[in-house]
């Protein structure tokens, strides 16, 4: 009988250790709803955010500011309230973009502006100030590219324009309009 008792003791100890391990794992492990909240909660929030990007020579390329910036670790997504984006270029001039909100891709190559988007191209010799309005605008700062996938309106001293979509290449100073395009030329009288 004592031989059987000595066989059961290690088995009971192993079962107790297994139960204790299971219990510790459950206590230490965060509940699923807490993990989801952590992934959907911002890791960092900044008020009155402003950043300036320069090229390798130290010349400013663009400036980005926002009333509030939220960064999410899990998705690497960044959201902004009242963003203000300015592309700075001596060759093509300043392009100033504002919106109600924006989302920056994890790699920073795309900025998605949404809600009352207004783009203003600064006046240059021979060109007046140009204003573009749309509901959504995708900016690709490293490619000097702006895309509006929906309806846009454009106005300057000589033109009123409406189109279904637009692509603007800043380095080439070209605008490609698609969809129903309606333009009205405004004659300059001297």
N, C-alpha and C positions, 0 to 999 in steps of 0.2 A: 503494500500500500504506500509505503514511503517512496518507492521507486516511481509510482504513478504521480505522486505529488510533486516530485522534482521535475517531471516533464511538463506539468501544467504551469508551474511558476514562470518559466521563461515566456511561454505563450501569453499568459496574462499580462506580463510586463510589456511585451511587444504590442498587444492590443491597447493597453493604456497609452503607450507612446504614440501609436497611430492615431488614437482618438485625440490626444493632446495636440499633435501636429495639425490635425484637421481643424480643431478649435482655434488654434493660434492663427492659422491661415485665414480663417473667416473673420476673426477679430481685426487683424492687421489690414486685410484687403478692404479698400474703400467701396462703399455701395456704388452700383452702376449709375444711379441718378446724380451722385456727387461728381463722378468722373465726367459725365456729360455736361454738367454745369461748368466744370473747370474748362472744358474745351470750348464752350460757347460763351464764356466770360472772358473779357479782354485781360491780357497779361499786363498791359500798361495803358494808361490814359494820360495824354498831355493836353494842357490848355494853352491856347495861343502859340501853337507850334509854328516854327519857321525853319526852313532848310535851304541851303544854297549848294548847288553842284557846280564844280569847276572842271575844266579839262586838265590835261597833264601840265599845261603851261601856266595854270592858275587863272585862266580867263573864265568868268562866269558863263555857264551854259543855261541853267534855269534856276528859278527860285520857286519854292512851294511853301505855302503857309495855310493854316486852317484854324478855325475857332477851337475845335477839339479833334484830337487824333486818338484812335483806339487801335491797338495792335493785338492780334490773336495768335498765340503760340502754336496751337494745334494746326491751323490752316495756313499760318504765316501771312494771313490777310491783314491789311491795314484799311481802316475806314476813317473818313474825315467828314466833319461838318463844316459847312461854309468854306470850301477850299478855294484857294487863289493860286493859280499856276501861271508863271511868266516865263516864256522862252526868251532867252537873251542871245541875240546874235548881231554882230556889227554888220554882217553881210545882208541878212534878211530882215532886220528890224525886230522890235519887240512884238510878241504875240501874248496877249493878256487874257486868261480864261478864268471865269468864276462860275460857281454852281451852288446848289443847296447841299449836295453831298457828293462824295467820290470814294471809290475803292481802288487801292493800289495792289497790283498783282504781287505775289510772293517775291519775284525776282526784281520788281521795280520797273519792269520794261513797259507796263501798261497802266494808265490811269483812266478809270471809267467815271466820267463826270455825269451826274444825273440831276434833273430838276432845274428848270430855268437857267440853262447854260448860256452864257454870253461870252463871245470871243471878240476881242478888239485888236485889230492890227494897227499898229502905230502909223502915223503919217510919215511919208518919206518924200524926198524930192520927186515931184511928178505924180504922186499918189496921195489921195486923201485918206483919212481914217476910215477903216472898214469895220463894220459891226456885223457879227453873225449871231443868230439866236436859234437854239434848238432845245429839245428835251433831253437828249443824251449825246455825249461826245466821248469818243475814245482817243486818248492821246498816247503816242508812242514817242517819248522824248528822245531816245537814242537814235531814232530813225527820222526825226523832224517831220512827223506825220500826224495829222488829225483826221479822224473819221467820224461822221455823223450818220448813223444808220437810219435815222428818221427824218421827218420834214425839217427843213432849215429855211431861214430868211436871212438875206444879206442886204446890207444897205451901205452906200457911201455917197459921196457928192454927185456921182454921175449914174448910179445904178440902184434899182430896187429889184430884188430877185427872190424867187421862191422855188424850191426843188424838193424832190422826194428823199434824196440822200446826197452826201458830199464826201469827197476825199481831198484833203489839202496837203500838198507836199511843200513844206516851208523852204527847204534848200533849193527847190526849183521854182518856187513862187507860182505853182500851178494849182488850179482848183478843178476837180472833175465832178460834175453834177450828173445825177441820174434820176430816174423817175420823171414825173411831170415837172418840167422846168418852165417857169414863166418869168420873163425878165422885162423890165421897162427901163429904157435908157433916158436919163435926164440930161438934157442939153445944157451946157454951160454957156451962158450969154455974157459976153464981155462988154 
